[in-house]
Amino acid sequence: MIRKIIQPQSESYILHIPKEYLNREIEILMVPLDSEADPVAKSIKAKVVQKTAGILKSRNIAPNSCPFVIFHSC
């Protein structure tokens, strides 16, 4: 799983898809994070958090041990 939070400066964004994701179904989801006043966006954000909560609990990842490396052991 790859998750990246950005603050777009234009209406276009180029997305690099890793080779291991090619020829597979993937989900691309766009949700504004500053959407507390928007009930639809808030609901979507809550569902994303609910569905992804704890997915890394089986991995031995210490918080802040590898701030620039994602999903690799330190």
BAZATOR-788214 format. One record per residue: x, y, z of N, C-alpha, C, CB in turn; residue in three letters; residue number from 1. Coordinates in steps of 0.001 Angstrom, whole numbers, plus 524288, in hexadecimal, padded with zeros to 5 digits. Glycine has a CB too. Layout:
   nc1   nc2   nc3  cac1  cac2  cac3   cc1   cc2   cc3  cbc1  cbc2  cbc3   r   k
     X     Y     Z     X     Y     Z     X     Y     Z     X     Y     Z ALA NUM
...
REM end
This chain:
   nc1   nc2   nc3  cac1  cac2  cac3   cc1   cc2   cc3  cbc1  cbc2  cbc3   r   k
 8034D 7FB6B 80000 80000 80000 80000 80375 804CE 80000 7FC41 80002 804BB MET   1
 80206 8088A 7FCEE 804CA 80D84 7FCBA 800DC 811C4 7FE00 80769 80E74 7F742 ILE   2
 80257 81522 80187 7FEF1 8197F 802E1 80244 81E68 802DF 7FC37 818A8 8084E ARG   3
 80067 8225C 8003D 80357 82737 7FFE7 7FF8C 82BB6 80084 80663 8279F 7FAA9 LYS   4
 800C1 82F4A 80409 7FD85 833E4 804D8 8004B 83875 80233 7FC8D 834FB 80AD8 ILE   5
 7FD77 83B2C 7FEC8 7FFAE 83F95 7FBF1 7FC2C 8444C 7FC82 80077 83E3D 7F627 ILE   6
 7FE3C 848D3 7FB17 7FB15 84D89 7FABA 7FBC0 84F82 7F522 7FCC1 851CF 7FEF1 GLN   7
 7F828 84DF1 7F1B1 7F8C6 84F3F 7EC2B 7F8A9 85520 7EB2F 7F488 84CA0 7E902 PRO   8
 7FBC3 856AE 7E75D 7FBFB 85C2B 7E5D7 7F966 85D14 7E083 801A8 85E08 7E5B6 GLN   9
 7F7A8 858D4 7DE0B 7F4F2 85940 7D90A 7F0E4 854E7 7D8BF 7F8DD 858ED 7D457 SER  10
 7EDDC 854CF 7D49D 7E9CC 850DF 7D3F3 7EBE3 84BB9 7D1CF 7E59B 852EC 7D063 GLU  11
 7F0D8 84B77 7D088 7F32C 846B8 7CE69 7F753 844A0 7D228 7F590 847C4 7C8F7 SER  12
 7F7C1 83F73 7D251 7FBB2 83CEA 7D593 7FD82 83803 7D2BD 7F97F 83B94 7DB29 TYR  13
 80298 8375A 7D232 804BE 832B7 7CF9E 805CB 82EA4 7D3CA 809D9 83407 7CC7B ILE  14
 803BA 82A0B 7D2FE 80417 825D1 7D6C9 807A1 8217E 7D4B7 7FEA3 823A3 7D80F LEU  15
 80BAD 82027 7D79A 80F14 81BCB 7D625 80CC6 816D1 7D880 814DD 81CB3 7D812 HIS  16
 80BF5 812E5 7D54B 809D8 80DE5 7D715 80E50 809F3 7D718 8052E 80BFD 7D383 ILE  17
 80FA2 807B1 7DBAC 813DB 803E0 7DBF5 812D9 7FF18 7D886 814A5 8022D 7E191 PRO  18
 81702 7FCB3 7D6A5 81689 7F831 7D327 81347 7F3D1 7D587 81BE7 7F622 7D1C4 LYS  19
 813C5 7F2F7 7DAA2 810E7 7EEA9 7DD16 80AFE 7EF9E 7DD35 812E5 7EDD0 7E29E GLU  20
 8094C 7F45E 7DC0B 803B8 7F596 7DBE4 8017A 7F54C 7D659 802C6 7FAFE 7DE27 TYR  21
 804D1 7F4C3 7D271 802FB 7F48B 7CD09 7FFD3 7EF90 7CC1E 807A0 7F4D1 7C934 LEU  22
 7FBEE 7EFF2 7C8D9 7F876 7EB9A 7C774 7F566 7E974 7CC19 7FB9B 7E741 7C506 ASN  23
 7F486 7ECBA 7D004 7F162 7EB52 7D491 7ED4F 7EF94 7D55E 7F4DD 7EA9D 7D991 ARG  24
 7E914 7EE3B 7D7EC 7E551 7F23F 7D952 7E784 7F54A 7DDF0 7DFDD 7EFD6 7DAA5 GLU  25
 7E777 7FA6F 7DD84 7E930 7FDCA 7E1D1 7E4FE 801E3 7E2C1 7EE98 80069 7E09A ILE  26
 7E512 8042A 7E751 7E15D 80848 7E89D 7E459 80D5C 7E92F 7DE47 806FA 7EDAF GLU  27
 7E26F 81160 7E69F 7E499 81697 7E731 7E04F 819DB 7E9A5 7E684 818F2 7E1CB ILE  28
 7E166 81BF6 7EE34 7DD79 81EB6 7F14C 7DF5B 82440 7F25F 7DC57 81BC8 7F67C LEU  29
 7DBF3 8280D 7F19E 7DD4D 82D7C 7F29A 7D963 82FAA 7F682 7DD57 830C1 7ED6E MET  30
 7DB52 83129 7FB24 7D7F7 8331F 7FF4C 7DA88 837F1 801A3 7D6FB 82EDD 8038E VAL  31
 7D7C8 83C4D 801E9 7DA1A 840E9 80467 7DAA2 84007 80A49 7D6C1 845D9 8034E PRO  32
 7DF39 84130 80C70 7E023 84040 811FF 7DE22 844AB 81574 7E5E3 83F77 812F7 LEU  33
 7DD58 84939 8133C 7DB6C 84DAE 81647 7D592 84E64 8158A 7DE4F 852B1 814B8 ASP  34
 7D2C5 84A1A 81599 7CD3D 84A2E 8142C 7C99A 84949 818C9 7CC34 84621 81018 SER  35
 7CAFE 84B34 81D55 7C7C9 84A45 821F8 7C23B 84C67 8215D 7CA5B 84CB7 826B9 GLU  36
 7C183 85091 81E4E 7BC4A 852D6 81DA8 7B919 84FFD 81985 7BCBA 85893 81C3C ALA  37
 7BB9B 84CC1 81654 7B8FA 84A00 81213 7B76B 8448F 813F9 7BC8E 849A4 80D23 ASP  38
 7B261 84391 814FC 7B0BC 83E87 8173B 7B1D7 839DE 813AE 7AAF8 83EAF 81874 PRO  39
 7B18B 83A8F 80E90 7B29E 83637 80AFD 7B860 834CA 80B3D 7B10A 837A0 80552 VAL  40
 7BBD2 838AC 80ADB 7C16B 837B2 80B1B 7C2F4 83590 81075 7C477 83CB4 809EA ALA  41
 7C087 83787 81493 7C19E 835A9 819D9 7C021 82FE4 81A60 7BEA5 838FA 81DE9 LYS  42
 7BBB3 82E65 8180D 7B9F6 828FD 81820 7BDC6 82578 8152D 7B480 8288C 815C6 SER  43
 7BF91 8273E 8109F 7C350 82439 80D87 7C866 82398 8108F 7C458 826E4 80832 ILE  44
 7CA39 827D2 812EA 7CF15 827A5 815F7 7CE86 823CA 81A81 7D083 82D2B 8180E LYS  45
 7CA1B 823DC 81D1C 7C930 8204A 82179 7C941 81A9E 81FA0 7C3F5 82189 82423 ALA  46
 7C6FC 8198F 81B03 7C6F1 8143E 818EF 7CC6F 81277 8177F 7C35D 813E6 8142B LYS  47
 7CF90 815FA 81542 7D4F6 814A4 813E5 7D807 8135B 818D2 7D79C 8192B 810E0 VAL  48
 7D781 81697 81CCB 7DA3B 8159B 821BE 7D870 81073 82414 7D949 81A1D 825A8 VAL  49
 7D35B 80F76 82409 7D139 80AA1 8263E 7D344 805D3 82357 7CB3B 80ABB 82611 GLN  50
 7D36E 80612 81E27 7D51D 80191 81B16 7DB03 800A8 81B51 7D375 80242 8157C LYS  51
 7DE10 804BD 81C51 7E3C0 80421 81C4D 7E61E 803FF 821BE 7E632 8087B 8193F THR  52
 7E311 804EB 825C2 7E518 804F1 82B1C 7E75D 7FF9E 82C80 7E0C3 80672 82F04 ALA  53
 7EC31 7FFA2 82E2A 7EEB1 7FADC 83000 7F0EE 7F75E 82BCD 7EAF4 7F7DB 83306 GLY  54
 7F108 7F8FE 826E5 7F2EE 7F57B 822CF 7F8C3 7F459 8234F 7F1CE 7F7CC 81D7C ILE  55
 7FBA1 7F78B 82624 80141 7F6AA 826CB 802A2 7F485 82C31 80434 7FBB9 825DE LEU  56
 7FEBE 7F31D 82F50 7FFD6 7F16A 834A5 80310 7EC6C 834E6 7FACF 7F09F 83788 LYS  57
 802F0 7E943 830CA 80601 7E474 830D0 80BBC 7E56E 82F75 803AE 7E08D 82D01 SER  58
 80CFB 7EA1F 82DC5 8126A 7EB6E 82C74 81503 7EE12 83118 812AC 7EF04 82790 ARG  59
 819F2 7ED44 8319A 81CE5 7EF98 835E0 81F09 7F4DE 83410 82168 7EBE7 837B5 ASN  60
 81BB5 7F8D6 83417 81D3C 7FE0A 83249 81CE2 801C2 836E9 819B4 7FFF0 82DA4 ILE  61
 82153 8040D 83852 8216A 807CE 83C99 82033 80D39 83A68 826CE 807C0 83F76 ALA  62
 81CA2 81021 83CDB 81B66 81564 83AF3 82051 818C7 83ABD 8173E 817FC 83E77 PRO  63
 820DA 81BB0 83692 82524 81F5C 835B9 82A7C 81CCE 8352B 82551 82324 83A1C ASN  64
 82ACC 817A6 834BB 82FE4 81527 83420 831FE 815B7 82E99 82F89 80F6B 83590 SER  65
 82E7F 81614 82ABD 8300D 816B7 8253E 82C76 81AAE 822B8 82FDD 81169 8223A CYS  66
 82D2B 81FB5 823D1 8295D 82383 821E7 82915 82409 81C00 82A8E 828A9 82425 PRO  67
 82D0E 82250 8191D 82CF9 82302 81371 82C97 81DF4 8107C 831B9 825D9 811B8 PHE  68
 82C4C 8198A 81327 82BE6 8147C 81097 8268D 8123E 811DC 83060 810B5 81259 VAL  69
 823B5 8109B 80DE2 81E7C 80E89 80EAD 81E8C 808AF 80D9F 81A78 81156 80B1E ILE  70
 81CBF 80590 8115E 81BFE 80000 810EC 82101 7FCF2 80FEC 8183B 7FEF1 80CB6 PHE  71
 82559 7FED9 811F4 82A38 7FBE5 811D9 82C18 7FB67 81772 82E73 7FE94 80E4B HIS  72
 82E70 7F717 818D1 83053 7F681 81E23 8350B 7FA0C 81EF7 831B9 7F0BF 81F4F SER  73
 8359B 7FBE0 823B8 839D5 7FF99 824F7 83E9C 7FCCA 82714 837F5 803AD 828F5 CYS  74
REM end
